[in-house]
């Protein structure tokens, strides 16, 4: 999205954000629902289809790329 734009995620949709620019990014996230949905986070992150890039998951989990690849292989 261009700078200053907003995106609304549907209820219970797991999402990730990645700064593909060269400079720092600023993000404001707000969650609100009277009846929130549930989703198993490990299935959503490690077993997603299409897969979330290994380097993104590794950075978020503060883990090695090889560990993430091994974990993702268990969710096929």
Secondary structure, 3 states (H helix, E strand, C coil): CCCCCCCCCCCCCCCCCCCCCCCCCCCCCCCCCCCCCCCCHHHHHHCCCCCCCHHHHHHHHCCCHHHHHHHHHCCC
